[in-house]
Amino acid sequence: MSSLHSNKGTGRRLSTKESWDIFAAHQRGESVTSLAKRYGVSRPTVYRAIEKNGRPGQPLEDSALVSIRMTPAERAALDVLSGRLGVSRSAAGRRVLRLAAGFLEPDPEMIEAMTDLSRQLKAVGGNLNQIAAHLNREARMQGRASPSADQQAQIEESERALKALARDVDRLFVHAAKRRKARVDAILRQSGDE
């Protein structure tokens, strides 16, 4: 039991999904100690997962309480949505309003995609740094730098990779945001019809 209270790490890293699952379970009332034991991580790791996933859409200290009247059907729809998201009614309402207003509300899929894009960008950047270092070394030694056919091919491949990443970012943010907004609009229309 004392190991659960220790700050010593277990060496185990949480996946993005596990991190979100921990946040959702904590929102439903599960204790930090129970979550640490279930996922085989330290309590500080659980606290970091809760903090990391709790920020988007959370009210600030200077936020104001806003009351709205809802029909029983609207309240039931909100309860279904909050249950699906694993958050409170307030958090679900904030998320719907933020999405409808165009705020970026990353979901686990978007976070995973952004992590993957970040890794790809770092790899391309590393390749470009190696090419630049080689060309700089050549320029210092010979007074000029001229990329070899292999280096030119690497530069062109890096350019193609960057363009592909740009398309991925566009698809991720623009198209995914439009799909999410359409889902929110559909939920709001469905709530209004009931």
C-alpha positions in Angstrom: 0.0 0.0 0.0 2.8 2.4 0.8 4.0 2.1 -2.8 0.9 3.8 -4.0 1.7 6.9 -2.0 5.3 6.9 -3.2 6.5 9.5 -5.7 8.8 6.9 -7.2 7.7 6.1 -10.8 6.8 2.7 -11.9 8.3 3.2 -15.3 5.0 2.5 -17.0 3.6 5.1 -19.4 0.0 5.6 -20.0 -1.4 5.5 -23.5 -3.6 8.4 -24.6 -6.7 6.3 -24.2 -5.7 5.1 -20.7 -5.1 8.7 -19.7 -8.6 9.7 -20.9 -10.1 6.7 -19.3 -8.5 7.6 -15.9 -9.8 11.2 -16.2 -13.4 9.9 -17.0 -13.3 7.3 -14.2 -12.1 10.1 -11.8 -15.0 12.3 -13.0 -17.4 9.5 -12.1 -16.0 9.4 -8.6 -13.3 6.7 -8.6 -10.4 7.4 -6.3 -6.9 8.2 -7.3 -5.6 5.3 -5.2 -8.0 2.8 -6.9 -7.0 4.1 -10.4 -3.3 3.9 -9.6 -3.7 0.3 -8.5 -5.9 -0.6 -11.5 -3.5 0.9 -14.1 -0.3 -0.1 -12.3 1.0 3.4 -12.1 1.9 5.8 -9.3 -0.6 8.2 -7.8 1.3 11.3 -9.3 0.9 9.7 -12.7 -2.9 9.5 -12.1 -2.9 13.1 -11.0 -1.0 14.2 -14.1 -3.5 12.3 -16.3 -6.4 14.0 -14.6 -4.8 17.4 -14.8 -3.8 16.9 -18.5 -7.3 15.8 -19.6 -9.2 18.1 -17.3 -8.0 21.4 -18.8 -9.9 21.8 -22.1 -13.3 23.3 -21.4 -12.9 23.5 -17.6 -14.2 26.6 -16.0 -11.6 29.2 -14.9 -11.5 30.6 -11.4 -13.2 33.8 -12.6 -16.0 31.9 -14.5 -19.6 32.6 -13.9 -22.5 30.3 -13.2 -25.1 30.3 -15.9 -28.5 28.6 -15.4 -30.6 27.4 -18.3 -34.0 25.8 -18.3 -34.3 22.5 -20.1 -37.2 20.3 -21.0 -37.1 16.7 -19.6 -36.2 15.5 -23.1 -33.3 18.0 -23.4 -32.0 17.1 -20.0 -32.2 13.4 -20.9 -30.2 14.1 -24.1 -27.6 16.0 -22.1 -27.4 13.1 -19.6 -26.9 10.6 -22.5 -24.2 12.9 -24.0 -22.4 13.4 -20.6 -22.6 9.6 -20.0 -21.1 8.9 -23.4 -18.3 11.4 -22.7 -17.8 10.3 -19.1 -18.1 13.8 -17.8 -20.6 15.8 -15.7 -23.5 17.7 -17.1 -21.7 21.0 -16.8 -18.6 19.7 -18.6 -20.7 18.2 -21.4 -22.7 21.5 -21.7 -19.4 23.5 -21.8 -18.0 21.1 -24.4 -21.1 21.4 -26.7 -21.1 25.2 -26.4 -17.4 25.4 -27.1 -17.6 23.1 -30.1 -20.6 25.0 -31.5 -18.7 28.3 -31.0 -15.7 26.9 -32.9 -13.3 26.3 -30.0 -10.9 23.4 -30.5 -11.9 20.6 -28.1 -9.4 17.7 -28.7 -10.7 14.2 -28.3 -8.5 11.2 -27.7 -8.3 10.5 -31.5 -7.2 14.0 -32.2 -4.6 13.9 -29.5 -3.2 10.6 -30.8 -3.1 12.0 -34.3 -1.3 15.1 -33.2 1.2 13.0 -31.3 1.9 11.0 -34.4 2.2 14.2 -36.5 4.6 15.6 -34.0 6.8 12.4 -34.2 6.8 12.6 -38.0 7.7 16.3 -38.0 10.6 15.6 -35.6 11.9 12.9 -37.9 11.7 15.1 -41.0 13.4 17.9 -39.0 16.2 15.5 -37.9 16.8 14.5 -41.5 17.0 18.1 -42.6 19.4 18.9 -39.8 21.7 16.1 -40.8 21.7 17.2 -44.4 22.4 20.8 -43.4 25.2 19.8 -41.1 26.9 17.8 -43.9 26.5 20.6 -46.4 27.9 23.1 -43.8 30.9 20.8 -43.1 31.5 20.5 -46.9 31.3 24.3 -47.3 33.8 24.9 -44.5 36.3 22.3 -46.0 35.9 23.1 -49.7 34.7 26.6 -49.7 31.3 25.7 -51.3 28.6 23.1 -50.8 26.9 21.2 -53.5 24.4 18.5 -52.5 25.0 15.1 -53.9 22.3 13.3 -55.8 21.5 11.3 -52.7 21.3 14.5 -50.6 19.1 16.1 -53.2 16.8 13.1 -53.1 16.6 13.3 -49.3 15.7 17.0 -49.6 13.0 16.3 -52.1 11.7 13.4 -50.0 11.6 15.7 -47.0 9.6 18.2 -49.0 7.1 15.5 -50.0 6.8 14.4 -46.4 6.2 17.9 -45.2 3.5 18.5 -47.8 1.8 15.2 -46.8 1.9 16.3 -43.1 0.4 19.6 -44.1 -2.5 17.7 -45.8 -2.9 15.5 -42.7 -3.0 18.6 -40.5 -5.6 20.2 -42.8 -7.7 17.0 -42.7 -7.3 16.7 -39.0 -8.3 20.2 -38.0 -10.5 21.5 -40.9 -12.4 18.4 -41.9 -12.6 16.8 -38.4 -13.7 20.1 -36.9 -16.5 20.4 -39.6 -17.6 16.8 -38.8 -17.6 17.5 -35.0 -19.6 20.7 -35.5 -22.1 18.8 -37.7 -22.5 16.2 -34.9 -23.1 18.9 -32.4 -25.7 20.6 -34.7 -27.4 17.2 -35.1 -27.5 16.7 -31.3 -28.9 20.1 -30.8 -31.5 19.6 -33.5 -32.5 16.2 -32.1 -32.9 17.7 -28.6 -35.0 20.5 -30.0 -37.3 18.0 -31.8 -38.1 16.1 -28.7 
